[in-house]
């Protein structure tokens, strides 16, 4: 295996931490872009708000994984937090893309984060990467997020957008908050339960990111979701089976709307995304079914 120098933003998040670990295990040199003065040899500073990057940290990098962005489910969607969600993605992506474009020898590839929120509510309709954007806050953010990488594309850098689904992990993210509830027997369906949740196991997600890195024909959007999306009702049943706990509780849609506000639309909405481009490029999922992905999160992480 040829080892590379690779830069990563968002390296302290759930996906970034796992990706950095995977890359280093294979001998790659990882530069972590951080929003403070460097405290270690593997750190370089950047400031997405000021759209500034210390380009010295990017020199010699053959690839950049840009994964930074404020958590969509971390807080209630006030106007201020919606601005933070958007700015952290759009301004940060523009900063990285422009820094890459400014280099005499830019990296060969930029893998930039995105989300299946691009498609909006698709109901029972399955969508792949050829589907148009949906309507609403998240689809608008995702469109602006991807367009912000234009400087890197114009500089000839192969740019792929990792449209991520719900990552199944016990270590963090949205699913990390579900596991304790289900372990206590307090888990249940949300709303009608008929809405599709397009999931992916954390290990498959990391493997897919690395597959994009190693597959030159993958440019533009790539759905990072398992090939078998299931409904919230089916996920609830799977969590009960794997954890051997009852799933008698349910949260009615009106209660979710009161508790979560505008963000409830993301929980109650249905996105049935399928990973056509990953499959067509030869990627093999280790955990294509939800029961397998849940078991993997409980037994193989850390």
PEWOBEL-V414390 format. One record per residue. N is the residue number from 1. OMEGA is omega in whole degrees, -180 to 180 (none if undefined). Layout:
BEGIN
n->N omega->OMEGA
n->N omega->OMEGA
END
This chain:
BEGIN
n->1 omega->176
n->2 omega->180
n->3 omega->-175
n->4 omega->169
n->5 omega->-172
n->6 omega->177
n->7 omega->-179
n->8 omega->167
n->9 omega->-179
n->10 omega->-173
n->11 omega->179
n->12 omega->179
n->13 omega->-178
n->14 omega->-177
n->15 omega->-179
n->16 omega->179
n->17 omega->-180
n->18 omega->180
n->19 omega->179
n->20 omega->179
n->21 omega->-180
n->22 omega->-179
n->23 omega->-179
n->24 omega->178
n->25 omega->179
n->26 omega->172
n->27 omega->179
n->28 omega->175
n->29 omega->-176
n->30 omega->172
n->31 omega->-179
n->32 omega->176
n->33 omega->-173
n->34 omega->-177
n->35 omega->175
n->36 omega->177
n->37 omega->-177
n->38 omega->179
n->39 omega->-179
n->40 omega->-177
n->41 omega->-177
n->42 omega->-177
n->43 omega->171
n->44 omega->-173
n->45 omega->169
n->46 omega->180
n->47 omega->-177
n->48 omega->-179
n->49 omega->178
n->50 omega->-178
n->51 omega->-179
n->52 omega->178
n->53 omega->173
n->54 omega->-173
n->55 omega->176
n->56 omega->180
n->57 omega->-179
n->58 omega->-176
n->59 omega->-180
n->60 omega->179
n->61 omega->175
n->62 omega->-179
n->63 omega->175
n->64 omega->170
n->65 omega->-179
n->66 omega->-172
n->67 omega->-173
n->68 omega->176
n->69 omega->179
n->70 omega->-177
n->71 omega->-178
n->72 omega->-176
n->73 omega->-175
n->74 omega->-177
n->75 omega->173
n->76 omega->-176
n->77 omega->168
n->78 omega->177
n->79 omega->-179
n->80 omega->-178
n->81 omega->175
n->82 omega->177
n->83 omega->179
n->84 omega->178
n->85 omega->-178
n->86 omega->-175
n->87 omega->-178
n->88 omega->179
n->89 omega->-174
n->90 omega->-180
n->91 omega->180
n->92 omega->-180
n->93 omega->178
n->94 omega->180
n->95 omega->180
n->96 omega->-178
n->97 omega->-180
n->98 omega->177
n->99 omega->178
n->100 omega->-177
n->101 omega->-177
n->102 omega->-176
n->103 omega->175
n->104 omega->176
n->105 omega->-178
n->106 omega->175
n->107 omega->-179
n->108 omega->-172
n->109 omega->170
n->110 omega->173
n->111 omega->-173
n->112 omega->-179
n->113 omega->172
n->114 omega->-176
n->115 omega->177
n->116 omega->170
n->117 omega->175
n->118 omega->-172
n->119 omega->-176
n->120 omega->180
n->121 omega->-178
n->122 omega->-179
n->123 omega->179
n->124 omega->-177
n->125 omega->177
n->126 omega->-179
n->127 omega->172
n->128 omega->-172
n->129 omega->179
n->130 omega->-177
n->131 omega->179
n->132 omega->178
n->133 omega->176
n->134 omega->-177
n->135 omega->178
n->136 omega->-175
n->137 omega->-176
n->138 omega->175
n->139 omega->179
n->140 omega->179
n->141 omega->-178
n->142 omega->178
n->143 omega->180
n->144 omega->-180
n->145 omega->-179
n->146 omega->-179
n->147 omega->-178
n->148 omega->180
n->149 omega->-174
n->150 omega->-178
n->151 omega->179
n->152 omega->179
n->153 omega->180
n->154 omega->178
n->155 omega->178
n->156 omega->179
n->157 omega->176
n->158 omega->-174
n->159 omega->178
n->160 omega->180
n->161 omega->-178
n->162 omega->-180
n->163 omega->-170
n->164 omega->172
n->165 omega->179
n->166 omega->-176
n->167 omega->179
n->168 omega->-180
n->169 omega->174
n->170 omega->-174
n->171 omega->-178
n->172 omega->-179
n->173 omega->-178
n->174 omega->-178
n->175 omega->177
n->176 omega->177
n->177 omega->179
n->178 omega->-174
n->179 omega->-179
n->180 omega->179
n->181 omega->-179
n->182 omega->178
n->183 omega->178
n->184 omega->-178
n->185 omega->-178
n->186 omega->-179
n->187 omega->178
n->188 omega->-178
n->189 omega->179
n->190 omega->-176
n->191 omega->-179
n->192 omega->-176
n->193 omega->-178
n->194 omega->-178
n->195 omega->-180
n->196 omega->173
n->197 omega->-179
n->198 omega->-172
n->199 omega->169
n->200 omega->175
n->201 omega->-179
n->202 omega->-178
n->203 omega->175
n->204 omega->179
n->205 omega->179
n->206 omega->178
n->207 omega->179
n->208 omega->176
n->209 omega->-179
n->210 omega->175
n->211 omega->177
n->212 omega->178
n->213 omega->-172
n->214 omega->-175
n->215 omega->-173
n->216 omega->-177
n->217 omega->-179
n->218 omega->173
n->219 omega->-179
n->220 omega->-174
n->221 omega->176
n->222 omega->179
n->223 omega->175
n->224 omega->179
n->225 omega->176
n->226 omega->-177
n->227 omega->-176
n->228 omega->178
n->229 omega->-177
n->230 omega->-179
n->231 omega->177
n->232 omega->178
n->233 omega->179
n->234 omega->177
n->235 omega->178
n->236 omega->179
n->237 omega->-180
n->238 omega->177
n->239 omega->178
n->240 omega->179
n->241 omega->-175
n->242 omega->-177
n->243 omega->180
n->244 omega->180
n->245 omega->176
n->246 omega->178
n->247 omega->-174
n->248 omega->-175
n->249 omega->173
n->250 omega->179
n->251 omega->-179
n->252 omega->-179
n->253 omega->-180
n->254 omega->179
n->255 omega->178
n->256 omega->-180
n->257 omega->178
n->258 omega->-175
n->259 omega->-171
n->260 omega->-178
n->261 omega->-176
n->262 omega->-179
n->263 omega->180
n->264 omega->178
n->265 omega->178
n->266 omega->180
n->267 omega->-176
n->268 omega->180
n->269 omega->-176
n->270 omega->175
n->271 omega->-179
n->272 omega->-176
n->273 omega->178
n->274 omega->-173
n->275 omega->-175
n->276 omega->-173
n->277 omega->175
n->278 omega->-178
n->279 omega->-179
n->280 omega->-180
n->281 omega->174
n->282 omega->180
n->283 omega->179
n->284 omega->178
n->285 omega->174
n->286 omega->-176
n->287 omega->-176
n->288 omega->-177
n->289 omega->-170
n->290 omega->178
n->291 omega->179
n->292 omega->-179
n->293 omega->178
n->294 omega->179
n->295 omega->179
n->296 omega->-180
n->297 omega->-177
n->298 omega->-170
n->299 omega->-169
n->300 omega->179
n->301 omega->-180
n->302 omega->none
END
